[in-house]
């Protein structure tokens, strides 16, 4: 038995937050039914794509789900989708969407079909206006403190961090609401705005207080870790290594592994700083980095790694995506996170399952991205208990479609 | 009633992932008890700090929690912590730690005290070796594709995205495990490695497949949105605006708002591209940006905003943290996400609650970061049912401490 065996979730969503939420729950064993228009959703062709045009992004964010293709412009198609969203069962009636919750997706209308429906609506802004990861990120400060000190232009992040965090927050919220429904019988609408996800984090990390209490606007510190010591260094073989000394233990191991104890002691005396205090390490980040730079420059990455490991210092090697995939054993079948999964339109790739290891439940094998409409018939027969004749009529009228078109 | 009313979680953790997980659950109404050593945990002085040395970071990531201070080096203190972790109650027995699950934190030992314990152990790497957000991020590709094209040095992110996602994943995992325990009675140990969080996302977004199937190592595209159109532009008053045209609708509104339809049509003809296809917009990102640049340069940010809003185009203004706090209405009491919260050592600040709005449950007021040891007596009396006399002895022996020291 998997941790979420039996739970059924439906989804009308696109891009990252919504699909990532349900993908993550599917990876814990939930049955997830993604409902898409006949031609595929807004994200169906999102890059990266294969030479044949299949979206690797869509396949990745929808793996382990069932795909149902319905004409969502037709009233009959919308009714089918509503019936799937509100189908019976104490472990069903859980729905996620990032579309406007109006018209056929209006919560009150859906509640008429299932009174204890749990529905998560992911919004851009709380007022319903549009926002994407990119247009939220620019507003919340981080691009202006990312990148080389002295530059004034913003540096966007490439990782869609707010989308991912929003999706996982929605997953947490739906499980909290399902717990509440199980105890008290009540369904409800959850609203989650992407911009609120980012605003909350800015507050959680103390950045709002830094402005309001300290009167400070965080400066750009390049690759230095703020408030402690951490930086990247180039090695003799032109690789780069990131070292981190956030805790006192990490600081001691770094100093020992690199043999700079005496120079550090002199630096403490000349600056009247105490590097057992993390803030003092940050204050002296440039001279500390200057002491470490020649040590790395004199060693290959392998030599530096061996020395750092011998003292259990905290470090990491910079890798491109290709280097990660081709050279890092953590990104291989040696890591139980991954399995080799074959997708009929893509081929075989290293595919992750859930990063959570539930040690007393069966693991869920990493899923495969569905073919659009692959599960239309199966779901309509099983969940809505349609007859084969009814299903045939829906196909004939082009209200639904299977995988072969 | 709040969505997680009654749930009790204990925590022995530091830095971001663990504390963020429980902070997020406290913001949904769970009772969270953070157990720290008498002098505070590893993160107790983490920057940013006030002039008086109080950590704004610690206050932010622990708000809404109860703080218990115990001498965790003393066997008697460890037994008290174990008793709190394994205290009875069907809504209790949920524990999160990012410390090594050995010695007094060994899962099997704790299970002897409560057989259905749910324990989430956050690790650096799956093998138990150390890794932080910074040393994971460098390994998973993103720093080498962030920042100006042509640069070769990596650009670290400033947002601790992997930590935050790891914390929220742990929250999801614990609620999934609590659901399973409620249905089947079984406790369990959850293991979550920070590096697996990042590796899974690299796979989920199609980046592993891009290497393995397409043989491509993602290039650096600066502030361009990969695979669609999006970029930043400078305005006449030296502000910057990010525009995004990921969906076809967003593209049409952008073209209309900026009046570049004719030039775009000519560009499509001269390049034989079709900008209704998102990939073609990405291919022509430089000439498209060149068409938009003068439009922004000729307008103030306010003028550009008004024109973009009139067509409901998708855009955002770059803001520093101070600009966000001082100028953006979303980051103010006008947004129900926030309340003004007074912390005795910090003062009054705008403080976020949960970004999830459960429309049929009572909201949880944004919490306050506790004073270290503030709830020691309350928790030991209420949860462990100690007598005042027993409590007095523990204080006399300096096994526990309250807030006043």
Interface residues (C-beta under 8 A of the other chain):
Chain A: X1 X3 X4 X15 X20 X23 X24 X25 X28 X42 X45 X46 X47 X48 X49 X50 X51 X55 X56 X57 X58 X59 X60 X61 X63 X125 X126 X129 X130 X131 X132 X134 X135 X136 X137 X138 X139 X140 X141 X142 X143 X144 X145 X146 X147 X148 X153 X154 X155 X156 X157 X158 X159 X160 X161 X164 X165 X168 X169 X170 X171 X172 X173 X175 X176 X177 X178 X179 X180 X182 X184 X186 X187 X188 X189 X190 X191 X192 X193 X195 X196 X197 X199 X200 X201 X202 X203 X204 X205 X206 X207 X208 X209 X210 X211 X212 X213 X214 X216 X217 X218 X221 X222 X223 X225 X226 X227 X228 X230 X232 X240 X241 X242 X243 X244 X246 X247 X248 X250 X277 X278 X279 X282 X312 X314 X315 X316 X317 X318 X319 X320 X321 X322 X323 X324 X325 X326 X328 X330 X331 X335 X336 X337 X338 X346 X347 X349 X350 X351 X352 X353 X354 X355 X356 X357 X358 X359 X360 X361
Chain B: X1 X3 X4 X15 X20 X23 X24 X25 X28 X42 X45 X46 X47 X48 X49 X50 X51 X55 X56 X57 X58 X59 X60 X61 X63 X125 X126 X129 X130 X131 X132 X134 X135 X136 X137 X138 X139 X140 X141 X142 X143 X144 X145 X146 X147 X148 X153 X154 X155 X156 X157 X158 X159 X160 X161 X164 X165 X166 X168 X169 X170 X171 X172 X173 X175 X176 X177 X178 X179 X180 X182 X184 X186 X187 X188 X189 X190 X191 X192 X193 X195 X196 X197 X199 X200 X201 X202 X203 X204 X205 X206 X207 X208 X209 X210 X211 X212 X213 X214 X216 X217 X218 X221 X222 X223 X225 X226 X227 X228 X230 X232 X240 X241 X242 X243 X244 X246 X247 X248 X250 X277 X278 X279 X282 X312 X314 X315 X316 X317 X318 X319 X320 X321 X322 X323 X324 X325 X326 X328 X330 X331 X335 X336 X337 X338 X346 X347 X349 X350 X351 X352 X353 X354 X355 X356 X357 X358 X359 X360 X361
